[in-house]
Each structure stands twice: as structure tokens, then as C-alpha cells.
Amino acid sequence: MNVQANKIDALLFDLDGTLVDTAADFVFVLNNLRTRYSLLPLEECSIRNTVSNGARALIQLAFNLNEGDALFEQYRN
């Protein structure tokens, strides 16, 4: 008899701050992007409070663009 044990193929985590606080990484990257576009850095707390809202919210915060604005998708990509 060939009995195969349950095999785990993948283990997924939702890294939204539950296991690891990655907000500081987003602060660094977003302010780095702003510097590339000759914009002043944003306060850490404003970025940290927006991270969980996703990429669209971060683009809106960082570049004062709304979905549908001409450059929004370029910045998001």
C-alpha cells in the first residue's frame, strides 16, 4: 500500500504588518521616488498611515494624482 503524506505545496502570508512591519520600507521607497522627481520627502506618519490602502493610495499621496489623471498609471507602473 502506497500512502502519501499530505504535502504542502505553498505557504502564503499576507504581509500587511501582521507578521513584519514593512512600513519603513515603503517610507524609504516612496520618498526616494519623490526625490527622483524633485519633490520633498513626506512625513513618515502620512506614508505609514496610507500603506495599507494600497498602491493607488500611495500614488495619490506621493504625487497628488487621482485615478484617471494623465500620469497616474505611469507613476503606478
N, C-alpha and C positions, 0 to 999 in steps of 0.2 A: 504494500500500500504506500502510495506516494502522497504524503501530506505536506503541503507547502504552508509555511507560517505566513501570517498576514504581513505583507510587505508594504512599507511606507515609500511611496514614490516622490513625495514632496511634502515640505512643511512650510507654510506661508505665515508671515507675520504682517500685521498692519502697523507700520512704524509711524504712528501719528503722535508719538510722545508717550505712549503707554509703556513701552519697554525701554526706549532710549530717547532722551531729549535731544532732538536734532535741530531745534530752532536756531541755535547758534550758528549752525552750518548755513541755514537759509539767510540769516542776517549777513554773514560774510559774503555769500554769493550775490545776494541782491544788491548790497552796497558796492560790491566790486563792479557789477554791471552798471550801476548808476554812475560810478566814476568813469567808466569807459565812454559814457555819453555826456560827460562833463556836468553831471548833476551831483549835488551834495549828498552825503550819506543821510539815511533816515535813522531816526531813533530806534534802538533795538526793540523797545517795547511795542512800537507800532508794527514792526515786522513780525515779532513773536506772536502778537495777537491776531495776525492775519494768516499765518502759515496753515492753520487747519482748514481754512476756507478754500484752499487750492490755488492752482497756477493762475487762473483768471483773476482772482482777488489780488494776488501778489503783483501781477502786471498792472492792474488798476492802481494799486497803492504806489508802486515804484515809478510809474511813468505817467500817472494821471490820465490814463486812457480807459475808455469803456469799450466793451464788446461792440463791434460794428465800426469803431473808429478806424481810419485808414491804416494805421501802423500797428493796431492791436495784435493781429495774427503774426506779423513779423516778429514782434517782441516775444510773443508767447512761444513761437517756434525756436 
